[in-house]
Amino acid sequence: MKALPHPLAPEARVVGPRELAWLMGSLLLVVAPHMMRAPWWLTLLALCLFAWRAWFVATGAPLPSRWLLLLVALVSMLGLWIEYRTLFGRTSGVMLLVLFSGLKLLETRTQRDAALASFLGYFLIITNLLYTQSIPTALLMAFTLFVLTTTLIGFAAPQRPVRANARTSALLLAHAAPLALVLFLLFPRVQGPLWGLPQDAYAGMSGLSDSMSPGNLSRLALSDATAFRAEFVGEHPPHRLLYWRGPVLWDFDGRSWRAGPSVLARFTPPQGGTERFKYSVVLEPHNQTWLFALESAATVPNEGRFSIDGQVVTLVPVRARMRYELESIADPEPRPEEHASLLRRALRLPQGYNPQARALATQWRDAAASDAEIVNRAVAFLRAGRYQYTLEPPLLGENSVDDFLFRTKEGFCEHFASAFAFLMRAAGVPARVVLGYQGGDFNPVDGILTVRQADAHAWTEVFLNGRGWVRVDPTVVAAPVRLESGLARSVPDANALPFLSRTEFPLLLGMRYRWDALAHAWNIWVLGYNPARQRELLSFVGMPDADWRMLTATLFTILGVMTALLLAWSFRRFVRADPVQLAWRAFCRKLASRGLERAPHEGPRDYSERAARALPAARRAILRIGALYIRLRYGADASAARVAELRRLVRELRLT
């Protein structure tokens, strides 16, 4: 016959309502961020599973059968496959685990089942970091870790007060924190992100793309997300010079501009210039290959390359936060030469689009004596046209440039840049569109410049004989305040901007500056702790040439020493003499010297009463010592004064 499990074994002991309530609460804390990302039906289904289990706890009804749970699981997997067309990958896999957490609760009967559900919760904590590693997420996951650990301890001590379980959980995590810190600092780092290994890990990254259509940048301007942060050595440049160059768009199909493949070139630093700026950039992941640099880049970082059209790019997409250093020159000497193939490419236009704009450009071409005069005529035309800079431009038809120039006269920076580049090409002047960011917000707390997605901008470059490529920002013609004061003060409908991007709330702005400074420090010292920073730390402590072998040996040595110290401290607490027990043993020795040795089975009350009957002269003192020992040993009153009183009574006991 198969032996039955012990009644107190995990697979035999039934989990009580209090433990189940803690388990459901801790799992809800873990899956709540995922539910905010999930489709509405999946969030509703997960909440129904949790509510269903709570109903069983409240009513005491028997749990559903395994067949019913299997049917729910199969239907859930089918729904996930219909939603994501796969059951593998970051999003679909995590959502499947969220549903499984609810299903696991519906079959949780014993302590073993509850422990497995808790371990699933620990794994789901890690999955939250696949999406974001921000400070709020880290704090929430740390609190969830504490709650889950408290829940797990409660399974082993169901009658123990919750406060005591929480205290034990805090002590365990406090013991683990130094070990985690050592692992973080010394574990050999790998280049690239630990998170985001699944195929869909980089979906949803915000930022510029390699194409531009009417309305693209105006939608991006509504985002308050950080694009990158820059720290300057010395004085930072004025706002009008903060043109952060990104992708260059060459090809126009009548509505959209596209970049095409980047062609690398040998980098030749620009000469001359009025000012030189040295700075470092912490770039947020955007899943593209370009790095942002102030015009014009005088150096190229080790991780970057230089393209033929002036971009600083990488060989692989930026999928993790990246730090690089650059120098830039303002107003460098012109480079009047350019490849003939690029100039021909910068004149291409599709046939059959925007006849009014073509006719206007032809008039300029016939009347002007040079390309520079054509540019001046176009700028004057925009200045006199009463164009409005707006975040909510009207929809445009097939001839988008004609609609903008002659009908709506309302647009965002992509409308101005697209129309100006089209006019230039139609007039025979080579032109291209540049995407990037203009401006940024200097933080007075830490001196860091934060550039957000709302600072996304598009401008135009034209090629002029003897001067090379010249930047022309047609948006500034319609909204000159955009160049000096930023987006919030240049659009009439600033209420559409993110709430904290408006400058009329100084108290909130001050709070935001402090939070941005904290977030930047978090990004640099925690999330940005890469192999280079690890080498810097090791060089600082005297290990300049540490490889993975030395790191591993050092790591295990420190972990061994810390473990030995922790065990020694715990053993010291374990063997440390209890003053109450020491006093009781001294009392027992005194009585044993008079032939009244305590029997192994004899408790303190029986022993003190027997000794009091045998020694009537000391009866009162013996009974008082026994009662005080029982109170200190088994009661709640164990103050230092009572312990001192017991020791004094034992010391003063005279057995005559």
C-alpha positions in Angstrom: 0.0 0.0 0.0 1.1 3.5 -0.8 2.1 5.4 2.4 0.0 8.4 3.2 1.7 11.8 3.6 2.3 13.2 7.0 -0.7 15.5 8.0 1.6 18.5 8.2 3.3 17.8 4.8 2.8 20.6 2.3 0.8 18.4 -0.1 -1.6 17.4 2.7 -2.2 20.6 4.7 -5.1 22.7 3.4 -4.5 26.4 2.9 -6.8 28.6 5.0 -8.8 31.7 3.9 -6.2 34.1 5.3 -3.3 32.6 3.4 -5.4 32.5 0.2 -6.4 36.2 0.6 -2.7 37.1 1.0 -1.8 35.0 -2.1 -4.5 36.6 -4.2 -3.5 40.1 -3.1 0.2 39.6 -3.8 -0.5 38.0 -7.3 -2.8 40.9 -8.1 0.1 43.3 -7.3 2.3 41.4 -9.7 -0.1 41.2 -12.6 -1.6 44.7 -12.3 1.0 46.4 -14.5 0.5 43.6 -17.1 -3.3 44.0 -17.0 -2.8 47.7 -17.9 -1.0 46.6 -21.1 -3.3 43.8 -22.0 -6.3 43.9 -24.3 -9.6 44.7 -22.5 -11.0 41.1 -22.8 -7.8 39.6 -21.4 -7.8 41.9 -18.4 -11.5 41.2 -17.8 -10.9 37.4 -18.0 -8.0 37.6 -15.5 -10.0 39.6 -13.1 -12.9 37.2 -13.4 -10.6 34.3 -12.5 -9.4 36.0 -9.4 -12.9 37.0 -8.4 -14.1 33.4 -9.0 -11.5 32.1 -6.6 -12.5 34.8 -4.0 -16.1 33.6 -4.3 -15.1 30.1 -3.5 -13.2 31.3 -0.4 -16.2 33.3 0.7 -18.8 30.7 0.2 -16.8 27.5 1.0 -18.1 25.9 -2.2 -16.0 23.1 -3.8 -13.5 24.2 -6.4 -14.2 23.6 -10.1 -13.1 20.4 -11.7 -9.9 19.9 -13.6 -11.8 19.4 -16.8 -13.5 22.8 -16.5 -10.2 24.5 -15.8 -8.6 22.8 -18.8 -11.4 24.1 -21.0 -10.9 27.6 -19.7 -7.2 27.3 -20.3 -7.7 26.1 -23.9 -10.2 28.9 -24.7 -7.8 31.4 -23.2 -4.9 30.2 -25.3 -7.1 30.3 -28.4 -8.0 33.9 -27.6 -4.3 34.8 -27.2 -3.4 33.2 -30.4 -6.2 35.1 -32.2 -5.0 38.4 -30.6 -1.2 38.0 -31.1 -1.0 35.2 -33.8 1.5 33.4 -31.6 1.8 32.0 -28.1 5.6 32.7 -28.0 7.4 36.0 -27.5 7.4 38.6 -24.8 3.8 39.9 -24.9 1.9 36.8 -25.7 4.0 34.7 -23.3 3.6 37.1 -20.4 -0.1 37.4 -20.9 -0.4 33.6 -20.9 1.4 33.5 -17.6 -1.0 36.2 -16.2 -4.0 33.9 -17.1 -2.2 30.9 -15.7 -1.8 32.7 -12.4 -5.6 33.0 -12.1 -6.1 29.4 -13.2 -3.5 28.2 -10.7 -5.5 29.9 -7.9 -8.6 28.0 -9.0 -6.8 24.7 -8.3 -5.0 25.8 -5.2 -6.1 23.6 -2.3 -2.9 22.7 -0.3 0.2 24.5 0.9 2.1 22.9 -2.0 -0.2 24.4 -4.6 0.0 27.8 -2.9 3.8 27.7 -2.8 3.9 27.0 -6.6 1.6 29.9 -7.2 3.9 32.1 -5.1 6.9 31.0 -7.2 5.0 31.9 -10.3 4.5 35.3 -8.8 8.3 35.6 -8.3 8.8 34.9 -12.0 6.1 37.4 -13.0 8.0 40.1 -11.0 10.9 39.6 -13.4 8.6 39.8 -16.5 7.6 43.4 -15.5 11.2 44.4 -16.1 10.9 43.2 -19.8 8.8 46.4 -20.4 10.3 49.1 -18.2 13.1 49.4 -15.6 12.0 52.8 -14.3 12.2 53.9 -10.6 8.4 53.4 -10.0 8.5 49.9 -11.5 11.5 49.0 -9.3 9.8 50.3 -6.2 6.6 48.5 -7.0 8.4 45.2 -7.7 10.4 45.6 -4.5 7.2 46.0 -2.5 5.6 43.1 -4.3 8.7 41.0 -3.5 8.2 41.8 0.2 4.5 41.0 0.1 5.1 37.7 -1.7 7.8 36.7 0.7 5.5 37.5 3.6 2.8 35.4 2.0 5.2 32.4 1.6 6.3 32.6 5.2 2.6 32.7 6.2 2.0 29.3 4.6 4.5 27.7 7.0 3.2 29.7 10.0 -0.6 30.0 9.6 -1.3 30.9 13.2 1.5 33.4 13.5 0.6 37.1 13.5 1.0 38.9 10.1 3.2 41.5 11.7 5.7 38.8 12.8 5.7 37.2 9.3 6.3 40.7 7.7 9.2 41.3 10.2 10.7 37.9 9.2 10.3 38.7 5.5 12.0 42.1 5.9 14.9 40.4 7.8 15.3 37.9 5.0 15.3 40.5 2.3 17.7 42.7 4.3 20.1 39.7 4.5 19.8 39.2 0.8 20.3 42.9 -0.2 24.1 43.0 0.4 24.5 39.7 -1.6 22.4 41.2 -4.4 24.5 44.4 -4.4 27.7 42.4 -4.8 26.3 40.3 -7.6 25.2 43.5 -9.3 28.6 45.1 -9.1 30.9 42.1 -9.8 28.9 39.7 -11.9 30.5 39.7 -15.4 28.5 42.1 -17.5 27.3 41.3 -21.0 27.2 43.9 -23.8 23.6 44.7 -24.8 20.3 44.3 -23.0 19.5 41.4 -20.7 15.8 42.0 -21.3 14.1 41.8 -24.6 15.4 38.6 -26.0 12.0 37.6 -27.6 11.3 38.6 -31.1 8.7 41.2 -30.2 10.7 42.8 -27.3 11.4 46.0 -29.2 7.8 46.6 -30.3 6.2 49.9 -29.1 9.4 51.9 -28.9 8.6 55.6 -29.5 10.7 58.0 -31.6 11.5 59.2 -35.1 11.2 56.8 -38.0 13.0 56.7 -41.4 9.9 58.3 -43.1 7.8 61.4 -42.8 4.2 61.9 -43.8 1.8 64.8 -42.9 0.8 64.5 -39.3 3.7 62.2 -38.1 5.6 64.6 -36.0 2.6 66.5 -34.7 1.4 63.2 -33.2 4.9 62.6 -31.8 4.9 66.1 -30.3 2.1 65.0 -27.9 4.5 62.5 -26.3 6.3 63.5 -23.1 8.7 60.5 -23.3 12.4 61.2 -23.0 14.3 60.8 -26.3 17.8 61.4 -24.8 19.7 63.5 -22.2 22.8 65.5 -22.8 25.4 66.8 -20.4 27.7 69.6 -21.6 31.2 70.3 -20.4 31.2 74.0 -19.5 28.6 76.4 -20.9 25.7 74.9 -22.8 24.8 76.3 -26.2 21.9 78.7 -26.7 18.5 77.4 -27.7 18.8 78.5 -31.3 21.8 76.2 -31.8 20.2 73.1 -30.4 19.6 71.3 -33.7 20.0 67.5 -33.0 20.6 65.9 -36.3 18.9 62.5 -37.0 17.9 60.7 -40.2 18.1 62.5 -43.6 15.2 62.0 -46.0 15.9 61.9 -49.7 13.1 60.3 -51.6 9.6 61.8 -52.1 6.7 59.8 -53.5 4.1 62.6 -53.6 3.1 62.3 -49.9 5.8 60.7 -47.8 9.6 61.3 -47.5 11.9 58.4 -47.0 15.5 58.0 -46.0 16.6 54.9 -47.9 19.8 53.0 -46.9 22.6 54.8 -45.2 25.9 55.0 -47.1 28.9 55.2 -44.8 31.7 57.6 -45.5 35.1 58.5 -44.2 34.7 61.0 -41.4 36.5 64.3 -42.0 36.2 66.7 -39.0 34.8 70.1 -40.0 37.0 73.1 -39.7 36.6 76.6 -38.4 33.3 77.4 -36.6 32.3 80.0 -34.1 31.9 77.8 -31.0 32.9 74.3 -30.0 30.9 72.1 -27.6 31.8 68.9 -25.8 29.1 66.8 -24.3 27.9 63.3 -23.5 24.5 61.8 -24.5 22.4 59.1 -22.8 20.2 57.9 -25.6 17.0 56.0 -24.9 16.4 52.9 -27.0 14.5 53.6 -30.2 15.3 50.5 -32.4 16.9 52.5 -35.1 20.6 53.0 -36.1 21.0 56.7 -35.8 22.7 58.6 -33.0 21.7 62.2 -32.3 24.4 64.9 -32.4 24.4 68.7 -32.5 25.1 70.1 -35.9 27.9 69.8 -36.9 29.6 66.8 -35.3 33.3 67.3 -34.9 34.0 63.8 -33.6 32.4 60.3 -33.9 32.0 58.1 -30.9 33.6 54.7 -30.8 30.2 53.0 -31.2 29.3 55.2 -34.2 30.0 55.6 -37.9 29.6 58.6 -40.2 27.2 58.5 -43.2 27.6 60.3 -46.5 24.8 62.8 -45.6 26.1 63.8 -42.2 24.4 61.3 -39.9 26.1 59.6 -37.0 24.9 56.0 -37.1 25.6 52.6 -35.5 25.9 49.3 -37.2 23.1 47.8 -35.2 19.8 49.2 -33.9 19.9 50.9 -30.5 17.8 48.6 -28.4 19.3 49.4 -25.0 20.0 52.7 -23.3 23.3 54.0 -24.7 25.9 56.6 -23.6 28.3 58.2 -25.9 30.5 61.3 -26.1 30.7 63.9 -28.8 32.1 67.3 -29.8 30.3 69.6 -32.2 31.1 72.9 -34.0 28.7 75.7 -34.6 28.8 77.4 -38.1 31.8 75.5 -39.5 33.5 76.3 -42.7 31.4 75.3 -45.8 32.1 72.2 -47.8 31.1 73.3 -51.3 31.7 69.9 -53.0 29.2 67.0 -53.2 28.8 63.8 -55.2 26.9 64.4 -58.5 24.8 61.3 -57.8 23.5 62.8 -54.5 22.7 66.1 -56.1 20.7 64.3 -58.8 18.9 62.4 -56.1 18.2 65.6 -54.3 16.3 66.9 -57.4 14.0 64.0 -58.0 10.2 64.6 -57.8 7.3 62.3 -58.8 5.3 63.4 -61.8 1.7 64.5 -61.6 1.7 65.9 -58.1 1.3 69.5 -56.8 0.9 71.5 -60.1 0.4 74.8 -58.3 3.6 74.5 -56.4 5.5 73.4 -59.5 4.2 76.5 -61.4 5.3 78.8 -58.6 8.7 77.3 -58.4 9.1 77.6 -62.2 8.3 81.3 -61.9 11.0 81.7 -59.3 13.5 79.8 -61.4 12.9 82.0 -64.4 13.1 85.2 -62.5 16.0 84.5 -60.2 19.7 84.9 -61.0 21.0 82.3 -58.6 19.9 79.4 -56.3 20.4 81.6 -53.3 17.8 84.1 -54.7 15.3 81.3 -55.1 15.8 80.3 -51.5 15.2 83.9 -50.4 12.0 84.2 -52.6 10.7 81.0 -51.0 11.4 82.3 -47.5 9.7 85.6 -48.3 6.7 83.7 -49.7 6.2 81.8 -46.5 6.7 84.9 -44.4 4.0 86.8 -46.3 1.6 83.9 -46.5 0.2 84.1 -42.9 0.8 80.4 -42.2 -0.2 79.1 -38.9 1.9 76.6 -36.8 -0.4 74.1 -35.1 -0.5 70.8 -33.5 -3.8 69.9 -35.1 -3.3 70.4 -38.9 -6.2 69.7 -41.2 -6.2 66.7 -43.4 -4.6 67.1 -46.8 -5.5 65.5 -50.1 -3.5 63.8 -52.8 -1.6 67.1 -53.7 -0.6 67.6 -50.1 1.9 70.4 -50.8 -0.6 72.4 -52.8 -3.3 71.9 -50.2 -0.9 73.2 -47.5 0.5 76.2 -49.4 -2.6 77.5 -51.0 -5.7 76.1 -49.1 -5.3 75.2 -45.4 -2.1 77.3 -44.6 -2.0 75.4 -41.3 0.6 72.8 -40.4 3.3 71.4 -38.2 7.0 71.4 -38.9 6.8 68.4 -41.3 4.3 70.4 -43.5 6.7 73.3 -43.8 9.8 71.2 -44.4 8.1 69.0 -47.0 6.6 72.0 -48.9 9.9 73.9 -48.8 11.9 70.9 -50.1 9.4 70.3 -52.8 9.5 74.0 -53.9 13.3 73.9 -54.0 13.5 70.7 -56.1 10.8 72.0 -58.5 12.9 75.2 -58.9 16.0 73.2 -59.6 17.7 73.6 -56.2 18.9 70.3 -54.6 17.1 69.9 -51.3 16.6 67.2 -48.6 14.6 66.9 -45.4 16.4 66.3 -42.0 14.6 64.9 -39.0 15.8 65.3 -35.5 15.0 67.4 -32.4 15.2 71.1 -31.8 15.8 72.5 -28.4 15.5 70.7 -25.1 14.8 71.5 -21.4 17.8 72.4 -19.2 17.4 71.1 -15.7 18.6 73.6 -13.1 18.9 70.8 -10.5 21.7 68.8 -12.2 22.5 70.9 -15.3 21.3 68.1 -17.7 19.5 68.9 -21.0 16.5 66.7 -21.5 15.2 66.3 -25.0 11.8 64.8 -25.3 9.7 63.4 -28.1 7.7 66.6 -28.0 10.9 68.4 -29.3 10.8 66.4 -32.5 11.4 68.6 -35.5 12.0 68.6 -39.3 13.9 71.1 -41.3 15.4 71.4 -44.8 18.8 71.6 -46.3 19.5 73.1 -49.7 22.7 72.8 -51.7 24.1 76.2 -52.8 27.1 76.6 -55.1 30.2 77.7 -53.1 28.5 77.0 -49.8 27.5 73.4 -49.8 24.6 72.2 -47.8 22.8 75.0 -45.9 20.2 74.5 -43.3 16.9 76.3 -43.8 14.2 75.9 -41.2 11.0 77.1 -42.8 9.0 76.5 -39.6 10.9 79.4 -38.0 9.5 81.7 -40.7 5.9 81.0 -39.5 6.7 80.6 -35.8 10.0 82.4 -35.0 9.4 81.9 -31.2 9.8 78.1 -31.8 13.6 78.6 -32.2 14.1 80.5 -29.0 11.4 79.4 -26.6 10.5 75.9 -27.7 7.2 74.2 -28.7 5.0 75.1 -25.8 5.1 78.9 -26.5 5.0 78.6 -30.3 1.7 76.8 -30.8 -1.7 78.5 -30.2 -3.2 75.2 -29.0 -0.6 74.4 -26.2 -3.3 72.7 -24.2 -2.9 69.6 -26.4 0.7 69.2 -25.2 1.5 66.9 -22.3 0.5 68.5 -19.0 4.0 68.8 -17.5 5.4 70.2 -20.8 3.6 73.5 -20.1 5.6 76.1 -18.2 2.8 77.9 -16.5 3.0 75.6 -13.4 6.2 76.5 -11.7 5.6 74.2 -8.7 5.0 71.2 -10.8 7.9 72.2 -13.0 10.2 72.2 -10.0 9.0 68.8 -9.0 9.6 67.6 -12.5 13.1 68.9 -12.6 14.0 67.0 -9.4 12.4 63.8 -10.6 14.2 64.1 -13.9 17.5 64.5 -12.1 16.8 61.4 -10.0 15.8 59.5 -13.1 19.0 60.5 -14.9 21.1 59.3 -12.0 19.2 56.0 -11.9 19.8 55.6 -15.7 23.5 56.3 -15.4 24.4 54.4 -12.2 21.9 51.5 -12.2 20.5 50.9 -15.7 23.6 52.2 -17.3 26.0 50.0 -15.4 27.6 48.4 -18.4 30.9 46.6 -19.0 32.7 50.0 -19.4 31.4 51.3 -16.0 32.3 48.0 -14.4 35.8 48.3 -15.6 36.0 51.8 -14.2 34.9 50.6 -10.8 37.4 47.7 -10.8 40.2 50.1 -11.9 39.2 52.4 -9.0 39.6 49.5 -6.5 42.9 48.3 -7.9 41.9 45.8 -10.5 42.5 47.5 -13.9 42.9 44.4 -16.0 40.2 42.2 -14.6 38.7 39.6 -17.0 35.7 37.3 -16.4 37.9 34.7 -14.6 39.2 37.3 -12.1 35.7 38.7 -11.7 34.2 35.3 -11.0 36.9 34.4 -8.5 36.5 37.8 -6.7 32.7 37.4 -6.7 32.7 34.0 -5.2 35.4 35.0 -2.6 33.3 37.9 -1.4 30.1 35.9 -1.4 31.9 33.2 0.6 33.2 35.7 3.2 29.7 37.4 3.5 28.1 34.0 3.9 30.5 33.0 6.6 30.0 36.3 8.5 26.2 35.8 8.3 26.4 32.3 9.6 28.7 33.4 12.4 26.3 36.1 13.4 23.4 33.7 13.3 25.3 31.1 15.3 26.3 33.7 17.9 22.6 34.6 18.3 21.8 30.9 18.5 24.3 30.0 21.2 24.1 33.3 23.1 23.1 32.6 26.7 19.6 33.5 27.8 19.8 35.4 31.1 16.5 34.0 32.2 17.6 30.4 31.5 21.0 31.1 33.2 19.2 32.3 36.4 16.9 29.3 36.3 19.8 26.9 36.0 21.6 28.6 38.9 18.4 28.1 40.9 18.2 24.4 40.0 21.9 23.9 41.0 21.2 25.5 44.4 18.3 23.1 45.0 20.2 20.1 43.7 23.0 20.8 46.3 20.3 20.1 48.9 19.3 16.9 47.3 16.4 18.3 45.3 17.5 17.6 41.7 14.9 18.4 39.0 13.6 15.4 37.1 13.8 15.5 33.3 10.0 15.4 33.0 9.3 17.9 35.7 8.1 21.4 34.8 9.0 24.6 36.6 5.7 24.8 38.6 5.8 21.2 39.8 9.5 21.5 40.6 9.2 24.7 42.6 6.2 23.4 44.5 8.0 20.2 45.4 11.1 22.1 46.5 8.9 24.5 48.6 7.4 21.5 50.5 10.8 20.0 51.1 12.3 23.4 52.3 9.6 25.2 54.2 12.0 27.8 55.5 12.6 29.1 52.0 9.1 28.3 50.7 8.0 31.9 49.8 11.3 32.7 48.0 11.2 29.4 46.0 7.6 29.8 44.9 8.3 33.5 43.9 11.3 32.5 41.8 9.3 29.7 40.1 6.3 32.0 39.3 8.6 34.8 38.0 10.5 32.3 35.8 7.2 31.0 34.3 6.1 34.6 33.6 9.4 35.5 31.9 9.8 32.3 30.0 6.2 31.8 28.8 4.5 35.1 29.3 4.5 38.5 27.5 6.2 40.5 30.3 9.9 39.9 29.7 11.3 43.4 30.6 14.9 43.9 31.6 13.7 45.0 35.1 11.9 41.6 35.6 14.9 39.7 34.4 17.1 41.6 36.8 14.7 40.9 39.6 14.8 37.1 38.9 18.6 37.1 38.9 18.6 39.0 42.2 16.1 36.6 43.9 18.2 33.6 42.8 21.4 35.2 44.0 19.9 36.1 47.4 18.2 32.6 47.9 19.5 31.0 51.1 18.8 27.4 51.7 19.5 26.6 55.4 
